[in-house]
């Protein structure tokens, strides 16, 4: 003889609360995952710099080495952006012929730094340094693309684990987790 609904114990308040918390946690996790995968970091509108910067002109035509402007690249996880003083070292002697240069000069005259938009950010649990990559003979273009042909400052390749691991595998570099993860 089977149980009827009258024979089953009623759902307790604690059970309902547990189901509610599990549901809330599931929905929250899904929403966070969705926001992370489609968040503002993926927006090309957010990649717009306050002053247009032409890498093709500076790195290509003028043949400036990347590390002239990105001076911290060989010793830091972040390459950094040039100081206003570094930019003006050249531009103070040039005519302000473009809107971008006029904006740069305006910042200089007001002694107000340019608020550049950071395009690359690795998660905190990833340990990365340009220094180790330079020491192994990699060039900036290996990861950042053919910069001397870029008329704007686009986001570089996706720096996801699979992308890094395939490069490590191709070059015989360590694929041990502790090489890149804290």
C-alpha positions in Angstrom: 0.0 0.0 0.0 1.5 3.4 -1.0 1.7 6.7 0.8 -0.9 9.3 0.1 -0.3 13.0 0.3 -1.8 13.0 3.8 0.8 10.5 5.0 3.8 12.6 3.9 5.4 14.9 6.4 4.7 18.6 5.6 7.7 20.6 4.2 9.2 22.5 7.1 10.0 26.1 7.1 13.8 25.3 7.2 13.4 23.2 4.1 11.7 26.0 2.2 14.4 28.5 3.4 17.1 26.1 2.2 15.5 25.7 -1.2 15.1 29.5 -1.4 18.8 30.1 -0.6 19.9 27.4 -3.1 17.7 29.0 -5.8 19.0 32.5 -5.0 22.6 31.3 -5.1 22.0 29.6 -8.4 20.4 32.6 -10.0 23.1 35.0 -8.6 25.9 32.8 -9.9 24.3 32.7 -13.4 23.8 36.5 -13.4 27.4 37.1 -12.3 28.7 34.7 -14.9 26.6 36.4 -17.6 27.8 39.8 -16.6 31.4 38.6 -16.5 31.2 37.1 -19.9 29.4 40.0 -21.5 30.4 42.8 -19.2 31.6 46.3 -19.9 35.1 45.0 -20.5 33.8 43.6 -23.8 32.4 46.9 -24.9 34.4 48.5 -27.8 32.9 51.8 -26.7 34.8 51.5 -23.5 38.0 51.1 -25.4 37.9 54.7 -26.7 40.9 56.7 -25.4 40.4 60.3 -24.3 43.0 61.3 -26.9 43.3 59.2 -30.1 46.7 57.5 -30.3 48.1 56.3 -33.5 50.6 53.5 -33.0 51.2 53.2 -36.7 52.6 56.7 -36.7 54.6 56.6 -33.5 55.8 52.9 -33.5 55.7 52.5 -37.3 56.6 55.7 -39.1 58.7 57.2 -36.3 60.1 53.8 -35.3 59.8 54.4 -31.6 60.5 51.3 -29.6 57.5 50.2 -27.5 59.5 50.6 -24.3 60.1 54.2 -25.0 56.5 55.0 -24.0 55.7 51.8 -22.0 58.8 52.2 -19.8 57.6 49.8 -17.1 57.0 46.9 -19.4 60.3 45.1 -18.9 60.0 45.1 -15.0 56.3 45.2 -14.3 53.1 43.1 -14.9 51.5 46.2 -16.4 53.3 48.0 -19.3 51.9 51.3 -18.1 51.1 54.4 -20.2 53.5 57.3 -20.8 53.4 60.3 -18.5 52.2 63.6 -19.8 55.7 64.9 -19.4 57.1 62.1 -21.7 54.5 62.9 -24.4 55.2 66.6 -24.1 58.9 66.0 -24.4 58.2 65.7 -28.2 54.9 67.5 -28.6 55.9 70.8 -27.0 58.1 71.4 -30.0 55.4 70.6 -32.6 52.4 72.6 -33.9 49.1 71.5 -32.3 47.7 70.4 -35.7 45.2 67.8 -34.6 42.4 67.8 -32.0 44.3 65.1 -30.1 47.5 67.1 -29.8 45.5 70.2 -28.8 43.8 68.1 -26.0 47.3 66.9 -25.0 48.6 70.4 -24.8 45.6 71.6 -22.9 46.1 68.9 -20.3 49.8 70.0 -20.1 48.9 73.6 -19.6 46.4 72.7 -16.8 48.9 70.2 -15.3 46.1 67.6 -15.4 47.0 64.0 -16.3 45.3 62.3 -19.2 42.9 59.6 -17.9 43.9 56.8 -20.3 41.5 53.8 -20.4 43.2 50.6 -19.3 42.5 47.9 -21.9 44.1 44.9 -20.4 43.6 43.5 -16.9 44.4 40.0 -15.8 42.6 38.5 -12.8 44.4 38.9 -9.5 45.1 35.2 -9.2 47.3 35.3 -12.3 50.9 36.1 -11.9 52.3 37.8 -15.0 55.4 39.8 -15.8 56.6 41.1 -19.1 60.1 40.7 -17.8 60.1 36.9 -18.0 58.7 37.0 -21.5 61.3 39.6 -22.8 64.0 37.5 -21.2 62.9 34.5 -23.3 63.2 36.6 -26.5 59.5 37.4 -27.1 58.7 40.6 -28.8 55.8 42.9 -28.0 54.1 41.9 -31.3 54.0 38.3 -30.2 51.1 39.0 -27.8 50.0 42.5 -28.8 49.8 42.1 -32.6 51.3 44.1 -35.4 51.3 47.4 -33.5 53.1 49.4 -36.3 50.0 49.0 -38.5 47.5 50.0 -35.8 46.0 53.5 -36.2 44.1 53.2 -33.0 44.7 51.4 -29.7 42.6 48.3 -29.8 42.4 45.6 -27.2 45.0 42.9 -27.9 44.3 39.2 -28.2 42.2 37.6 -25.5 44.5 36.7 -22.6 42.6 33.6 -21.5 44.3 30.5 -20.1 43.9 28.4 -23.2 45.5 31.1 -25.3 48.5 31.4 -22.9 48.8 27.6 -22.6 48.9 27.1 -26.3 51.8 29.6 -26.6 53.6 28.0 -23.7 53.2 24.6 -25.4 54.5 25.9 -28.8 57.6 27.4 -27.1 58.3 24.6 -24.7 57.6 26.8 -21.7 56.3 25.5 -18.4 52.7 24.6 -18.2 52.8 23.9 -14.5 49.9 25.8 -12.7 52.2 27.6 -10.3 54.1 29.2 -13.2 51.3 31.6 -13.7 48.9 31.2 -10.8 49.3 32.5 -7.2 
